[in-house]
Amino acid sequence: MHADIWIVRNGSDYLLLHGHLRLHSTLNGEGAAYVEVADEGIVKITCVSGCLQVDSGNALSPLCVQGATVKALGENLPNAW
């Protein structure tokens, strides 16, 4: 589990708040990341067809990454997922 990646629920989706680079490197290396979400427990994050998704055990939901953050990290980051 990665305590340095912060994710919160945003309605029916999830929002990545902190740990963008850590998530990126974990997904490239291991293929999945396990992160604890407040009031939900541990969820599994994977990348399928270039989209990040959260498997909470009950359903798959999208993981939203703020556009300003992606732009700050570099234009090539979204293509890496």
C-alpha positions as CSV (number, residue, x, y, z in Angstrom):
1,M,0.0,0.0,0.0
2,H,1.2,3.5,-0.8
3,A,0.6,6.1,1.9
4,D,2.2,8.8,-0.2
5,I,-0.6,8.7,-2.8
6,W,-3.7,10.6,-1.7
7,I,-7.1,9.8,-3.3
8,V,-10.6,11.0,-2.3
9,R,-14.0,10.2,-3.5
10,N,-15.6,12.9,-5.7
11,G,-19.2,11.8,-6.2
12,S,-19.1,8.6,-8.3
13,D,-15.5,9.2,-9.3
14,Y,-12.2,9.4,-7.4
15,L,-9.8,12.4,-7.4
16,L,-6.0,12.1,-7.2
17,L,-4.8,14.8,-4.8
18,H,-1.2,14.0,-4.1
19,G,1.4,11.5,-5.4
20,H,1.1,11.8,-9.1
21,L,4.7,10.8,-9.9
22,R,4.6,8.0,-7.3
23,L,1.5,6.6,-8.9
24,H,3.0,6.9,-12.4
25,S,6.1,5.1,-11.4
26,T,4.2,2.4,-9.5
27,L,1.9,1.7,-12.4
28,N,4.8,1.5,-14.8
29,G,6.7,-0.9,-12.6
30,E,4.1,-3.0,-10.9
31,G,1.0,-2.5,-13.1
32,A,-1.2,-1.7,-10.1
33,A,-1.1,0.5,-6.9
34,Y,-3.0,-0.1,-3.7
35,V,-4.1,3.0,-1.9
36,E,-6.2,3.6,1.2
37,V,-9.2,5.9,0.7
38,A,-10.8,7.5,3.8
39,D,-14.0,5.8,4.9
40,E,-13.6,3.1,2.2
41,G,-10.5,1.2,2.9
42,I,-7.9,0.0,0.4
43,V,-8.6,0.3,-3.4
44,K,-6.7,-1.0,-6.4
45,I,-5.6,1.5,-9.1
46,T,-4.8,0.3,-12.6
47,C,-4.4,1.7,-16.0
48,V,-6.6,0.3,-18.8
49,S,-6.4,1.6,-22.3
50,G,-4.7,4.8,-21.1
51,C,-7.3,5.5,-18.5
52,L,-6.8,5.3,-14.8
53,Q,-9.5,3.3,-12.9
54,V,-10.2,2.5,-9.3
55,D,-11.4,-1.0,-8.3
56,S,-13.1,-0.6,-4.9
57,G,-14.2,-4.2,-4.8
58,N,-17.7,-3.4,-5.7
59,A,-17.3,-1.5,-8.9
60,L,-14.8,0.2,-11.3
61,S,-14.7,4.0,-11.2
62,P,-12.6,6.5,-13.1
63,L,-9.7,8.2,-11.3
64,C,-9.6,11.9,-12.2
65,V,-6.3,13.8,-12.4
66,Q,-6.4,17.6,-12.5
67,G,-5.4,19.0,-15.8
68,A,-3.3,21.7,-14.3
69,T,-1.3,19.1,-12.4
70,V,-0.7,17.0,-15.6
71,K,0.4,20.1,-17.5
72,A,2.8,21.0,-14.7
73,L,4.4,17.5,-14.7
74,G,5.0,17.7,-18.5
75,E,3.0,17.3,-21.7
76,N,4.2,13.7,-22.2
77,L,2.9,12.3,-18.9
78,P,-0.7,11.5,-20.0
79,N,0.7,9.5,-23.0
80,A,2.8,7.4,-20.6
81,W,-0.3,6.0,-19.0
